[in-house]
Amino acid sequence: MSGHRRHALITGAASGIGRALAVRLARDGWHVAVCDLDHEGSRETVALVEQAGGTAQAERLDVTLPAEWEALRGRLREQWEQIDLVVNNAGVSGAGEVGSFPLADWRWMLDVNLFGVIHGCHYFVDWLVANPHGGHIVNTASMAATVSAPSMGGYNVSKAAVVSLSETLYAELRHRGVRVTVLCPGFVPTKLLASGRWHRQALRDQAERLFAEARLTADDVAEATLRAMRRRQLYVVLPLRGRIFWRLKRLMPQGFMTCVARLIRSTD
Ligand SMILES: NC(=O)c1ccc[n+]([C@@H]2O[C@H](COP(=O)([O-])OP(=O)(O)OC[C@H]3O[C@@H](n4cnc5c(N)ncnc54)[C@H](O)[C@@H]3O)[C@@H](O)[C@H]2O)c1
């Protein structure tokens, strides 16, 4: 993929994993459209990308709104010769047991975490297919898609669906020159919890503790993503504990879920 200026669109790039990916791509000379609701944060990412040797533009985007996606695609098609990479990464968090997690929060979670990704794929797949150098889609799911921990239903469902969507796209696009990668990271300390919808304070406190203990960084995820893109890997599962869970679930699904149910208790 050398010789032409590479263009990437990253959602949720005002912060965390999306920002780290933008900066990592900048080191390889990419041009990045930093897309997010948080325009101030996007502008900070643009400055960081430029410091790292790339170029970038901040684009205000609510991933839940098809009209905004359509308008963004129109603007970028006027400015860019081709698109090489779409990273559907914007996401939100929250927790509450099925039955008490409000339906409005279920819809919000699926709207951002699942429909946000569906929209990015829907509006950009044809342009990626048209890229003579071959395009790439990266979707951010989570280790939550494997573990299905209690009290995390909305988040788990949204992320499991992103894995399934990515697998479907992988099979659909393999012979059309577009590669697909799905990220399934464990806990990474970012701003993710701040905007979450927590049914009880204890759930938020528990998530804060897990974030505080996490050793995986957004930069680690960005580095692993670039490696997977080079190797044309579908799955990026990290850290090592996540890969162990991933294998165990496939080896003995019932036993794995029995352990989850025994070991991870909902906080009262
Ligand atoms: N941090 C973790 O532990 C972790 C683990 C696994 C997966 N993930 C996933 O990684 C992705 C990035 O999260 P992060 O941890 O970097 O969190 P973050 O909060 O730092 O970044 C998420 C970004 O998404 C943006 N966003 C939220 N709703 C949006 C919308 N409707 N339209 C556009 N942008 C929107 C936010 O403004 C924010 O900048 C998410 O999909 C998250 O679920 C995070």
The ligand as a Gaussian input file, in Angstrom:
#p B3LYP/6-31G(d) Opt

LIG

0 1
 N      -11.719000       1.356000      27.583000
 C      -11.963000       0.046000      27.615000
 O      -11.726000      -0.639000      28.630000
 C      -12.507000      -0.632000      26.405000
 C      -12.405000      -2.028000      26.314000
 C      -12.931000      -2.669000      25.205000
 C      -13.532000      -1.940000      24.201000
 N      -13.632000      -0.577000      24.312000
 C      -14.287000       0.149000      23.233000
 O      -13.347000       1.029000      22.662000
 C      -14.058000       2.088000      21.995000
 C      -13.407000       3.402000      22.358000
 O      -13.639000       3.652000      23.733000
 P      -12.551000       4.337000      24.701000
 O      -12.297000       3.371000      25.782000
 O      -11.443000       4.882000      23.926000
 O      -13.497000       5.469000      25.358000
 P      -13.500000       7.063000      25.238000
 O      -14.710000       7.501000      25.997000
 O      -12.176000       7.612000      25.656000
 O      -13.716000       7.302000      23.677000
 C      -14.969000       7.096000      23.075000
 C      -15.267000       8.260000      22.146000
 O      -16.499000       7.998000      21.481000
 C      -17.176000       9.231000      21.362000
 N      -18.612000       9.034000      21.161000
 C      -19.532000       8.563000      22.045000
 N      -20.756000       8.572000      21.488000
 C      -20.602000       9.060000      20.232000
 C      -21.504000       9.312000      19.160000
 N      -22.844000       9.077000      19.281000
 N      -21.016000       9.807000      18.002000
 C      -19.696000      10.060000      17.884000
 N      -18.798000       9.854000      18.840000
 C      -19.248000       9.361000      20.020000
 C      -16.885000       9.959000      22.670000
 O      -17.104000      11.374000      22.536000
 C      -15.422000       9.596000      22.900000
 O      -14.550000      10.559000      22.356000
 C      -15.512000       1.959000      22.445000
 O      -16.256000       1.333000      21.410000
 C      -15.431000       1.050000      23.655000
 O      -16.629000       0.343000      23.876000
 C      -13.115000       0.089000      25.373000

